[in-house]
Amino acid sequence: MTVNVRSACRHLGQLVFILVGVIVGVAVFSGVSLAAGAADERTAMDSLLLSAGIGLGIGFLLYLPGRREAGHFGQREALLLVAAAWLIGAGIAALPYWTWAAMRPESGTIAHDFDTYTNCYFEAMSGLTTTGATVVQSLATLPRSLLLWRALTQWMGGLGIVVLFVAVLPMLGVGGRRIYSIESPGPRPEGVTPRIQDAARILWLIYLGLTVVEVLALRLFGMSWFDATCHTFATLATGGFSTQDSSLGGFASTAIHVVVIVFMVLAGVNFSVYYQLLRRQWRSVLRDAELRAYLAIMLAGTVIVGVSLWNSTAAAAEAGILHPSAGHVVRDAAFQVASIQTTTGFCTADFDTWGFVAKATLVVLMFIGGSAGSTGGGIKVVRVLVVVRVMLAEIEHVFRPHVVRTLKIGRRTIEPEMKINTLVYILGIAALFAAGTVGLMIIESGQGIDITTAATASAATLNNIGPGLARVGATQNYAWFSDMSKWLMSALMVLGRLEVYTLIVLFQPKFWRGE
């Protein structure tokens, strides 16, 4: 059976309508709360409304051809819808930046950052995939309404605009279950209730509850309501977009940094754990092997980075340079390890100036990422556990070939299919990382790009992190890359967010022929 493109387009049109509704909501909020007396804010509000109009037209073009389509909606249609949702969704999300820059011909630095649709699409894809890589060179003159939209794209992308789609459009039925399982990050995602719409709603209610708590906590410790909201959106989505050029380093408050550390760690946990906590299933949570491994990796990373930083600062002190306190070192180490492992990408320090051991640890954590079923990117901790279990079993098999063991993670058996899927996925990530690195080296050869910049830019976009090292480090941005490189990295972002297969299958002729 061939792919029912019209049915997928109909649902895609409905998804675009939801996105347009969010744009209108930001415009209305901007008009009421932000635009009074600020000409640039009024221009931004107009650009949001214009973008909503364009998006509405695109939504109707997608919806109308299949509005009466009641045909088959299976695995192939779900794959097409999810992949198209991110690709077209980023195109719609880019419109507010593009129209705002076009409406400011007298523009300065920021409008120049958005003077091409490529830059706008890169920023929007970075938001929806919760990557946090940016082409904006200075956030200081960006209208607050666009800063809010920028943060909101990450919040929507956190648990997935497709999961939101399933939560609010229950008419999808079985198709909805297929969409949810494809979009949910991590291997073999497990639903938290028998009905997929209920599962999606519960996850979003948990997500919303954590959002409200973090906003109140950040406000309590001194952030404005606006900054607290934008940084909460970015934290729980593990996105990393800030309202300050110096990221969280622009807020000289240990309490704020601790709050963000806590919520970054929470965002990197499988959200089904929170459902189990709500049902008081304490034993299940305590026995969760992935949760224990996730926290152990983060603790080990913090210790390694902290010791490396302390040794570096002690050496600097001997040379007569100011020696930071132990508390400062621990805070910086804990913050950056949590930020990188959860793939959030916030910064409180320029970690590109740290020693080799600290930077190498952060690069390793870039690939590990958060838990399956979290808003984080990366390979996911559960896949790392699978690989470790398989490797240990193979090592034992060398000297005890007749012993046959059932491999498990916690109480869950690792089936042969899961072994193969995990190993193939990791191989695919390694191949994409290498291809992205080589591609950037070739494209930017005229810019004199170094291998550290190319490799960490590839890793940071593929694993949805944002900052890398060298020319894409904590204090740098992606504005200097050519358009071709930005399209390449946009592709890496969506491949990482959808875990490779969902997008790649669309390039298989057999997928479209129904073979």
PAGUSE-827181 format. One record per atom (N, C-alpha, C): residue in one letter; x, y, z. Coordinates in steps of 0.2 Angstrom, whole numbers, plus 2048, in hexadecimal, padded with zeros to 3 digits. Layout:
N
AXYZ/...
END
This chain:
515
M8047FA800/M800800800/M804806800/T80380B7FB/T8078117FB/T805816801/V80A81B802/V80981F807/V803824806/N7FE82580A/N7F882980A/N7FB83080B/V7FD834806/V80083A807/V7FB83F809/R7F583F807/R7F0844808/R7EE84380F/S7ED83D812/S7EB83D819/S7F184081E/A7F783F81C/A7FC842820/A7FC84981F/C7FB84C819/C7FB853818/C7F585681C/R7EF85381D/R7EA855820/R7EC856828/H7EF85182B/H7F1852832/H7F6857832/L7FB85782D/L80085C82E/L7FD86382D/G7F8864829/G7F586B829/G7F286D830/Q7EF868833/Q7EC86983A/Q7F186B83F/L7F786883E/L7FD869843/L7FF871841/V7FF87383B/V801879839/V7FC87E83C/F7F687D83C/F7F188183F/F7F2882847/I7F587D84A/I7F687E851/I7FC882852/L80188184E/L80788684E/L80588D84D/V80188E848/V7FF895847/V7FB89884D/G7F7894850/G7F4896856/G7F889885B/V7FE89585C/V803897861/V80689D85F/I80889E859/I80B8A5856/I8068AA858/V7FF8A9856/V7FA8AF858/V7FA8B085F/G7FB8AB863/G7FB8AC86B/G8018B086D/V8078AF86A/V80C8B386C/V80B8BA869/A8088BB864/A8078C2861/A8028C5866/V7FD8C2868/V7F88C586C/V7FC8C7873/F7FF8C2876/F8038C487C/F8088C987B/S80B8CA875/S8108CF874/S80C8D6874/G8068D6871/G8038DC870/G8008DF877/V7FF8DA87B/V7FC8DC882/V8018DE886/S8078D9886/S80C8DA88C/S8128DD88A/L8148DD883/L81B8DF882/L81B8E587D/A8168E6879/A8178EA873/A8168F2875/A8138F387B/A8118FA87D/A8178FF87C/G817903878/G81C909878/G822907875/A823900872/A8298FE86F/A8288FD868/A82B901863/A82A90085C/A82C8F985A/D8328F785C/D8358F185A/D8308EB85C/E82D8EB862/E8298E6864/E8228E6860/R8208EC85E/R81A8EC85A/R81C8E9853/T8228EA850/T8248E784A/T8248E084A/A8278DD850/A8278D6851/A8208D3852/M81B8D7855/M8158D4856/M8118D484F/D8138D984A/D8108D9844/D8138D3840/S8198D2841/S81D8CC83D/S81A8C583F/L8188C5846/L8158BF848/L80E8BE845/L80A8C3845/L8038C2841/L8048C183A/L8098C4837/L80A8C3830/L80C8BB82F/S8108B9833/S8138B2833/S80D8AD834/A8088AF838/A8028AB83A/A7FE8AA833/G7FD8B0830/G7F98B082A/G7FC8AC824/I8038AC824/I8068A881F/I8068A0821/G80789F827/G80689882A/G7FF895829/L7FA89A82A/L7F3897829/L7F2895822/G7F589981D/G7F4898816/G7F7891814/I7FD890817/I80188A816/I7FD884819/G7FA88581F/G7F6880822/G7F087E81E/F7ED88281B/F7E7881817/F7E987D810/L7EF87F80D/L7F187C807/L7F3874809/L7F587380F/L7F786C811/L7F0868813/Y7EC86C816/Y7E6868819/Y7E0867813/L7DF86C80F/L7D986B80A/L7DA865806/P7DF863803/P7DF85D7FE/P7DD857802/G7DE856808/G7DD85080B/G7D7851811/R7D3856810/R7CE858816/R7C9852816/R7C884F811/R7C384A811/R7C6843810/E7CC842811/E7D083C811/E7CF838817/A7CC832816/A7CB82E81C/A7CE82781B/G7D4827817/G7D7821815/G7DC81F81B/H7E081A819/H7E481681D/H7E981B820/F7EB81B827/F7F081F82A/F7F481A82E/G7FA81882B/G7FE81382F/G805815830/Q809810831/Q810812833/Q81381782E/R812816827/R81681A823/R813821823/E80C822824/E809828824/E80C82C82A/A80C828830/A80F82B836/A81682E835/L81A82A832/L82182C831/L82183282D/L81D832827/L81D838823/L81B83E827/L81683D82B/L81384382F/L818846834/V81B841837/V82084483D/V826847839/A829844834/A82E848831/A82C84E82E/A82784F82A/A824855827/A82385A82D/A820858832/A81E85C838/A82486083A/W82A85D83B/W83086183D/W833865838/L833863831/L83686782C/L83186D82A/I82B86C82A/I826871828/I82587582E/G825872834/G82487683A/G82987B83B/A83087983A/A83587E83A/A835884835/G83288282F/G83188782A/G82C88C82C/I82688A830/I82188F832/I824893838/A82888F83D/A82B892842/A830898840/A83389783A/A83889C838/A8358A2836/L82E8A2834/L82B8A8831/L82C8AF835/P82A8AE83C/P82B8B4840/P8328B8840/Y8378B483F/Y83E8B783F/Y83E8BA838/W83C8B7833/W83D8B982C/W8398BF82B/T8338BF82C/T82F8C582B/T8318CB82F/W8338CA835/W8358CF83A/W83B8D3836/A8408CF834/A8468D2831/A8448D582B/A83F8D3827/A83D8D6821/A8398DD822/M8368DD828/M8338E3829/M8378E882D/R83D8E782D/R8428EC830/R8488ED82B/P8478F1826/P84C8F2821/P8528F6823/E8508FA829/E8568FE82C/E85A8FA831/S8598F3830/S85B8EF836/S8638EF837/G8648ED83E/G86B8ED840/G86D8E5840/T8718E4846/T8748DD846/T86F8D7846/I86A8D884A/I8658D284B/I8628D1844/A85F8D6841/A85B8D583B/A8608D2836/H8668D3836/H86B8D1831/H86C8C9833/D86B8C7839/D86C8C083B/D8668BC837/F8608BF837/F85A8BC834/F8598BF82D/D85E8C1829/D85D8C4823/D85C8BF81D/T85D8B881F/T85C8B381A/T8578AE81D/Y8548AB819/Y84F8A681B/Y8538A081E/T85989F81C/T85D89981E/T85F89A826/N8608A0828/N8628A282F/N85C8A1833/C8568A3830/C8508A3834/C84E89B835/Y84E897830/Y84D890830/Y85188D835/F85888E835/F85D88B839/F85B88D840/E859893842/E857895849/E85189184B/A84C891846/A84588D848/A846886849/M84A883844/M84C87C845/M84F87A84C/S85487F84D/S85887E854/S85387F85A/G84E883859/G84988385E/G84587D85F/L84187B85A/L83D87685A/L84086F85C/T84686E859/T84A86885B/T84E869862/T84D86E865/T85087086C/T85786F86C/T85A872866/T861871866/T865877869/G86287D868/G86588386B/G86B887867/A86D884861/A87288785D/A86F88E85A/T87289385A/T86F899858/T87389D853/V8708A184F/V8748A584A/V8738AD84C/V8708AE852/V86F8B5855/V8768B6858/Q8798BC856/Q87F8BE859/Q87E8C385F/S8788C6860/S8778CA866/S8708CA867/L86E8C786D/L8678C786F/L8648CD872/A8698D2873/A8678D8877/A8618DC873/T8618DC86C/T85D8E1869/T8578DC865/L8578D6867/L8518D2864/L84B8D3868/P8468D5865/P83F8D6868/P83D8D186D/R83B8D2873/R8398CD878/R8348C9875/S82F8CB871/S82A8C686E/S82D8C186A/L8338C2866/L8368BD863/L83A8B9867/L83D8BC86D/L8418B8871/L83C8B2875/L8368B5876/L8318B0879/L82F8AB874/W82E8AD86D/W82C8A8868/W8328A3867/R8388A5868/R83E8A1867/R83E89C86D/A83D89E873/A83D899878/A837895878/L831897876/L82B893875/L82C88D870/T83088F86A/T831889866/T834883869/Q83988586E/Q83C880871/Q83887C876/W833880879/W82F87C87E/W82A87887A/M82887A874/M823876870/M82787086E/G82D87186C/G83186B869/G83386686F/G833868875/G83686487B/G83385D87B/L82C85D87C/L82985687C/L826855875/G827859870/G825858869/G81F85B867/I81F85F862/I819862860/I81485D85D/V81785785B/V813851859/V80F84E85F/V81284E865/V80F84B86A/V80985086C/L80A85686C/L80585B86D/L7FF85A868/F801859862/F7FC85885D/F7F885285F/V7FB84C861/V7F7846863/V7F2848869/A7F584C86E/A7F184D874/A7EB851872/V7EB85686D/V7E585A86C/V7E1858867/L7E3853863/L7E085185D/L7DE84985D/P7DA847862/P7D9840863/P7D683C85D/M7D483F858/M7D183C852/M7D583884E/L7DC838850/L7E183484C/L7E082D84E/G7DE82B854/G7DD824856/G7E4820855/V7E481A852/V7EA816851/V7EF81A84E/G7EE81E849/G7F3822846/G7F782784C/G7F3829850/G7F682D856/G7FB82985A/R7FA82385B/R7FE81F85F/R80581E85B/R80481D854/R80A81C850/R80E823850/I80B82884F/I80E82F850/I812830856/Y80F82E85C/Y81282F862/Y81882B863/S817824861/S81D820862/S82382285E/I822825858/I827827853/I82A82D856/E827832858/E82A83885A/E82D838861/S82A833866/S82D83386C/S83483186C/P839835870/P84083386F/P84282D873/G847829871/G849823874/G84781D871/P84A817872/P848811870/P84280E873/R83D80C86F/R837808871/R83480C877/P831812876/P82E81687B/P82881387E/E827813884/E822810888/E81C815889/G816813888/G81181888A/G80F817891/V80D81D894/V80B81D89B/V80481B89C/T80081B897/T7F9819898/T7F7815892/P7F2811892/P7F080D88D/P7ED811887/R7EA817888/R7E881B882/R7ED821881/I7EF82187A/I7F5825879/I7F382D87A/Q7ED82F878/Q7EB83687A/Q7EC837881/D7EA833885/D7EB83488D/D7F283488E/A7F683088B/A7FD83088D/A80083788B/A7FF839885/A801840883/A7FF845887/R7F9845889/R7F684B88D/R7FA84B894/I7FB845897/I7FE84489E/I80584789D/L809845898/L80F847897/L81084F897/W80B852893/W80B859892/W80985C899/L80585989C/L80385C8A3/L80985C8A8/I80C8578A8/I8128568AC/I81785C8A9/Y81885C8A3/Y81D8618A0/Y81B8688A2/L81486A8A1/L8118708A3/L8128728AB/G81186C8AF/G81286D8B6/G81986F8B8/L81E86C8B5/L82586D8B6/L8278748B4/T8248768AE/T82587D8AB/T8228828B0/V81C8818B3/V81A8868B8/V81E8878BE/V8208818C1/V8258818C7/V82B8848C5/E82E8838C0/E8358868BE/E83488E8BD/V82F8908BA/V82E8978B9/V82D89B8C0/L8298988C4/L82989B8CB/L82F89B8CF/A8338958CE/A8398958D2/A83E89A8CF/L83F89B8C9/L8448A08C6/L8418A78C8/R83B8A88C8/R8388AF8CA/R83A8B08D1/L8398AB8D5/L83A8AC8DC/L8428AE8DE/F8468AB8D9/F84D8AD8DB/F8508B38D6/G84B8B78D4/G84E8BD8D1/G84D8BE8CA/M84B8B98C6/M84A8BA8BF/M8438BE8BD/S8438C28B8/S83D8C58B6/S8388BF8B4/W8318C18B4/W82D8BC8B1/W82E8BA8AA/F8318BF8A6/F8328BD89F/F8388B989E/D83E8BA8A2/D8448B68A1/D8428AF8A4/A83F8AF8AA/A83D8A98AD/A8398A48A8/T8348A78A5/T8308A38A0/T8348A189A/C8388A5897/C83C8A3891/C84289E893/H84589E899/H84A89A89B/H84789389D/T8418938A0/T83D88D8A2/T83C88989C/F83988D897/F837889890/F83D88688E/A84388988E/A84988688B/A84C88188F/T84B881896/T84E87C89B/T84A87689A/L84487689A/L84087089A/L84086C894/A84187088E/A84186E888/A84886B886/T84D86C88B/T85486B88A/T85786E884/G855875883/G85687887D/G85C87D87D/G85C882882/G862886883/G86188D881/F85C88F87D/F85B89687B/F85B89A881/S85F8A0882/S85E8A4887/S85C8AB885/T85B8AF889/T8598B6888/T85F8BB888/Q8658B888A/Q86B8BB88C/Q8718B8887/D8758BD884/D87B8BA880/D87F8B6884/S8808B788B/S8848B388F/S8818AD892/S87B8AB88F/S8768A6892/S8758A7899/L8758A189D/L8748A28A4/L8798A58A8/G87F8A68A5/G8858AA8A8/G8838B18A9/G87E8B38A5/G87B8BA8A6/G8778BB8AC/F8768B68B0/F8728B78B7/F8778B48BC/A87A8B98C0/A87F8B88C5/A87C8B58CB/S8788B08CB/S8748AD8D1/S8758A68D1/T8788A48D7/T87989D8D8/T8738998D8/A86E89C8DC/A8678998DC/A8648988D6/I86489D8D1/I86289C8CA/I8658968C7/H86C8968C7/H86F8908C4/H86D88A8C7/V86C8898CE/V86B8838D1/V8648818CE/V85F8858CE/V8588848CC/V8588818C5/V85C8848C0/V85D8828B9/V86087B8B9/I86587A8BD/I8688738BD/I86386E8BF/V85F86F8C4/V85A86A8C6/V8558698C1/F85386E8BD/F84E86D8B8/F85186A8B2/M85786B8B0/M85A8688AB/M85B8618AC/V85D85F8B2/V85D8588B4/V8568548B3/L8518588B6/L84B8558B6/L8488548AE/A84A8598AA/A8488598A3/A84B85389F/G8518518A2/G85584B89F/G8528448A1/V84E8448A6/V84B83E8A8/V84583C8A4/N8448358A3/N83E83289F/N8388358A3/F83483889F/F82E83B8A2/F8298368A4/S82982F8A2/S82582A8A5/S8278298AD/V82D82B8AF/V82F82A8B6/V82A82F8BA/Y8298358B7/Y8258398BB/Y81D8378BC/Y81B8338B7/Y8158308B7/Y81582B8BC/Q81A8278BD/Q81B8228C2/Q81B8258C9/L81E82B8CA/L81E82E8D0/L8178318D2/L8138338CD/L80D8358CE/L8088308D1/R80A82A8CE/R8068248D1/R8098208D7/R80E8248D9/R8128218DF/R81581A8DE/Q8178198D8/Q81B8138D7/Q8228148D8/W8248158DF/W82B8168E1/W8308118DF/R82E80B8E0/R8338058DF/R8358058D7/S8308068D3/S8318068CC/S83680C8CA/V8358128CD/V83A8178CC/V8418168CF/L8418138D5/L8488118D8/L84B80C8D4/R8488078D1/R84B8028CD/R84C8048C6/D84A80A8C4/D84B80C8BD/D85380C8BB/A8558078B7/A85C8078B6/A85F80D8B2/E85B80F8AD/E85D8158A9/E85E81B8AD/L85981C8B2/L8598228B6/L85F8228BB/R86181C8BD/R86781C8C2/R86D81D8BE/A86D81A8B7/A87381B8B3/A8748228B1/Y86E8268AF/Y86E82D8AD/Y8718318B3/L86F8308B9/L8718348BF/L8798328C0/A87A82C8C0/A88182A8C1/A88682D8BC/I88482D8B6/I8888308B0/I8898388B2/M88483B8B4/M8848428B5/M8898448BB/L8888408C0/L88C8418C6/L89383F8C4/A89583A8C1/A89C8398BF/A89F83E8BA/G89B8418B6/G89D8468B1/G89E84C8B5/T89A84E8BA/T89B8548BF/T8A28538C3/V8A384D8C5/V8A984C8C9/V8AF84D8C5/I8AF84A8BF/I8B584A8BA/I8B68528B8/V8B18558B6/V8B285C8B4/V8B48608BA/G8B185F8BF/G8B28638C5/G8BA8638C7/V8BC85C8C8/V8C385B8C9/V8C885F8C4/S8C685E8BE/S8CA8618B9/S8CA8698B9/L8C486C8BB/L8C48738BC/L8C88758C2/W8C78718C7/W8CB8738CE/W8D38728CD/N8D586D8C9/N8DC86D8C8/N8DE8738C3/S8DA8758BE/S8DC87A8BA/S8DC8818BE/T8D78828C2/T8D78888C6/T8DD8888CC/A8DE8828CE/A8E48828D3/A8EA8848D0/A8EB8828CA/A8F28838C6/A8F288B8C5/A8EC88E8C3/A8EB8958C2/A8ED8998C8/A8EB8968CE/A8EC89A8D4/A8F389A8D6/E8F78958D4/E8FE8958D5/E90189A8D1/A8FE89C8CB/A9018A18C7/A8FF8A88C9/G8FB8A88CE/G8F98AF8D0/G8F28B18CE/I8EF8AC8CA/I8E88AE8C7/I8E38AC8CC/L8DD8B08CC/L8D88AF8D1/L8D68A88D1/H8D58A58D7/H8D389E8D8/H8CC89E8DA/P8C789B8D6/P8C089B8D8/P8BF8968DD/S8BA8978E1/S8B88938E7/S8B688C8E5/A8B68878E9/A8B48818E8/A8AD8808E6/G8A98858E9/G8A18858E7/G8A08878E0/H8A488C8DE/H8A488F8D7/H8A58898D2/V8AB8868D4/V8AD8808CF/V8A887B8CF/V8A58798D4/V8A08738D4/V89A8768D1/R89787C8D2/R89287F8CE/R89387F8C7/D8988818C4/D89A8818BD/D89A87A8BA/A89D8768BE/A89E86F8BB/A89786C8BB/A89386C8C0/A88C8698C0/A88886C8BB/F8888738BA/F8848768B5/F8858748AE/Q88C8748AC/Q88E8728A6/Q88D86B8A4/V88E8668A9/V88D85F8A8/V88585E8A7/A8818618AB/A87A8608AA/A8778638A4/S87A8698A2/S87886C89C/S87A868896/I880865895/I882862890/I87F85B88F/Q87F857895/Q87C850895/Q875850893/T871855896/T86A856894/T86985988D/T86E85B88A/T86E85F883/T86A865884/T86A86988A/T86786F88A/T86B874887/G872875889/G87687A885/G877880889/F87488188E/F875888892/F87C888894/C87F88E896/C88688F898/C88689489E/T88A8928A2/T88C8978A8/T8938998A7/A8978968A3/A89E8978A2/A8A089589B/D8A6898899/D8A9896893/D8AD890893/F8A988A893/F8AD883894/F8B288288E/D8B2886889/D8B7885884/D8BE887886/T8BE88A88C/T8C588C88F/T8C7887894/W8C3882895/W8C587D89A/W8CA878898/G8CC87489C/G8D286F89A/G8CF86A896/F8D4866893/F8D286088E/F8CD85B892/V8CF859898/V8CA85489B/V8C385689C/A8C285C89E/A8BC85F89F/A8B885F898/K8BB862893/K8B886388C/K8B785C889/A8BB85788A/A8BA850887/A8B484D88B/T8B384E891/T8AE84B895/T8A784E892/L8A7855891/L8A185888F/L89F855888/V8A4854883/V8A385187D/V8A084A87D/V8A3846882/V8A083F883/V898840885/L897844889/L89084588C/L88B848886/M88E84C882/M88A84E87C/M887848878/F88B843878/F88883D874/F883839878/I88583887F/I880834883/I879837884/G87983D886/G872841886/G86E83E88C/G86884088C/G86383F891/G860838891/S85B837894/S857830895/S85283088F/A85182A88D/A84C829888/A84582B88B/G84182E887/G83B831889/G83B83888D/S84183B88C/S84284188F/S842846889/T84384D88B/T843852886/T84A853883/G84F84F886/G85684F884/G85884C87E/G85D84E87B/G86084A875/G865845876/G86A844871/G86F83F872/G86D838871/I872834872/I87082D870/I86B82A875/K86B82C87B/K86782A881/K86A825885/V86982688C/V86D822891/V86B81A890/V86581988E/V86281288E/V86680E888/R868812883/R86C80F87E/R87380D880/V876812884/V87C811887/V87C80B88B/L87780A88F/L876804893/L8767FE88F/V8727FE88A/V8727F8885/V8797F6883/V87C7FB880/V8837FA87D/V8887F7883/V8887FA888/V88C7F788E/V88A7F0890/R8847EE890/R8827E8892/R8847E388C/V8837E5886/V8857E0881/V88D7DF880/M8907E5881/M8987E4881/M89A7DF887/L8977E088D/L8997DC893/L8987D5891/A8927D488E/A8907CD88D/A8957CA888/E8977CE883/E89B7CB87D/E8A27CA880/I8A47CE885/I8AB7CD888/I8AB7C688C/E8A57C5890/E8A47BF894/E8A47B988F/H8A17BA889/H8A07B4884/H8A77B2882/V8AC7B6882/V8B27B487F/V8B57AF883/F8B57AF88A/F8B87AA88E/F8B37A5891/R8AC7A7890/R8A77A2893/R8A27A188D/P8A479E887/P8A079E881/P89A79A882/H899795887/H893791888/H88E79488D/V89079A890/V88B79D894/V8867A2890/V8807A1891/V87B7A588E/V8777A9893/R8777AF893/R8747B3898/R86F7B8894/T8697B9898/T8647BD896/T8667C4898/L8677C9893/L8697CF894/L8637D4897/K8647D889C/K85F7DC89E/K8617E38A0/I85D7E78A0/I85E7EE8A3/I8587EF8A8/G85B7EE8AE/G8567EE8B4/G8527E78B3/R84B7E88B3/R8477E18B2/R8457E08AB/R8487E48A6/R8467E489F/R84B7E089B/T8497DB898/T84D7D7893/T84F7DB88D/I8557DA88B/I8587DD885/I8577D8880/E8527D987B/E8507D5876/E8567D6870/P8577D086C/P85C7D1867/P85A7D7862/E8547D8861/E8527DE85D/E8547E485F/M8537E5866/M8567EB869/M85D7EC869/K8617E686A/K8687E7869/K86A7E9862/I8677E685D/I8697E8856/I8677F0855/N8617F2857/N85E7F8856/N8637FD859/T8657FC85F/T869800863/T870801860/L8737FC85E/L87A7FC85B/L8797FF854/V8747FE850/V873801849/V87280984A/Y86E80B84F/Y86D812850/Y873815852/I877813857/I87E816859/I882816853/L88381184F/L887811849/L884817844/G87E817843/G87B81D83F/G87D824842/I87C825848/I87E82B84B/I88682D84A/A88A82784B/A891828849/A89282A842/A88F82783E/A88F828836/A88D830835/L887832838/L885838837/L88983E83A/F88C83C83F/F891841843/F89784283E/A89A83C83C/A8A083C837/A89E840831/A89883F82E/A896842828/A895849829/G89284B82E/G891852830/G898856831/T89C853834/T8A3856835/T8A785782F/V8A785282A/V8AA852824/V8A7857820/G8A0857820/G89C85C81C/G89E86381D/L89E865824/L89F86B826/L8A786D824/M8AB869825/M8B286A823/M8B386C81C/I8AF868818/I8AF869810/I8AC87080F/I8A6871811/I8A2877810/I8A687D812/E8A987D818/E8AC88381B/E8B388381A/S8B687F815/S8BD87F815/S8C0886813/G8BC88A810/G8BE89180F/G8BF896815/Q8BB89481A/Q8BB897820/Q8C0895825/G8C4890823/G8C988E827/G8C788A82E/I8C188782D/I8BE883833/I8C387E835/D8C387D83C/D8C887883F/D8C3872841/I8C786C842/I8C3866843/I8BF866849/T8C286A84F/T8BE86A855/T8B786D854/T8B7873850/T8B187784F/T8AC87284B/A8AF86F845/A8AB86B841/A8A8865845/A8AC862848/A8AA85C84C/A8A485D851/T8A6863855/T8A186485B/T89B868858/A89B86B853/A89586E850/A89186884D/S89486384A/S89085D848/S88D85A84E/A891859853/A88E855859/A88985985C/A88A86085D/A885864860/A87F86585D/T87E865856/T878865853/T87585E852/L879859851/L876852850/L873850857/N87685285D/N874850863/N86F855866/N86E85A863/N86985F865/N86B86386B/I87286586B/I875868871/I875870870/G87887286B/G87987986A/G88087B86A/P88387D870/P88A87F870/P88F87986F/G89587A86B/G89A87586B/G8A187886E/L8A687786A/L8AC87A86C/L8AF87E866/A8B4882868/A8B8886863/A8B388C860/R8B288C85A/R8AE891857/R8A7890858/V8A588B85B/V89E88A85D/V89D889864/G8A288C868/G8A288B86F/G89D88F873/A89D88F879/A89889187E/A89789987D/T89C89D87A/T89B8A4879/T89A8A5872/Q89A8A086E/Q89A8A1866/Q8938A0864/N8928A085D/N88B89F85A/N88C89C853/Y88789B850/Y888897849/Y88689C843/A8868A2844/A8858A783F/A88A8A7839/W8908A683B/W8968A6836/W8958A1831/F89289B832/F89189682D/F88E898827/S890895821/S88C89681B/S88589381B/D881895816/D87B892816/D87A88B815/M87F888811/M87F881810/M88087D816/S88588081A/S88787D821/S88087D825/K87D883825/K87788382A/K87287E828/W87187D821/W86C87881F/W86E871821/L874870821/L877869823/L87686882A/M87786D82E/M87686D835/M86F86D837/S86B870833/S86486F835/S861868834/A86486582E/A86285E82D/A86585A833/L86B85B835/L86D85783B/L869858841/M86685E842/M86285F848/M85C85B848/V85885B842/V852857842/V854850841/L85984E83F/L85B84683F/L85C844846/G86084884A/G861847851/G85A847855/R85684C854/R85084C857/R84B846856/L84B844850/L84683F84E/L84A83884E/E850838850/E854832851/E85582E84B/V857832846/V85983083F/V85482C83B/Y85182783D/Y84E822838/Y848826835/T84482A839/T83E82D837/T83F831831/L844834830/L84683982A/L849835825/I84D830826/I85182D821/I84C82881D/V847825820/V84382181C/V83F824817/L83E82B817/L83B82E812/L83F82E80B/F84582D80C/F84982D806/F84A826803/Q846821805/Q84681A803/Q84081A7FE/P8428187F7/P83C8177F2/P8378127F4/K83980D7F8/K8348087FA/K82F80A7FF/F831810803/F82D813808/F827816804/W8288197FE/W82281C7FA/W81E8177F6/R8228127F4/R81E80D7F0/R81A8087F4/G81B8087FA/G8178037FF/G8197FC7FF/E8207FB7FD/E8227F47FC/E8247F2803/
END
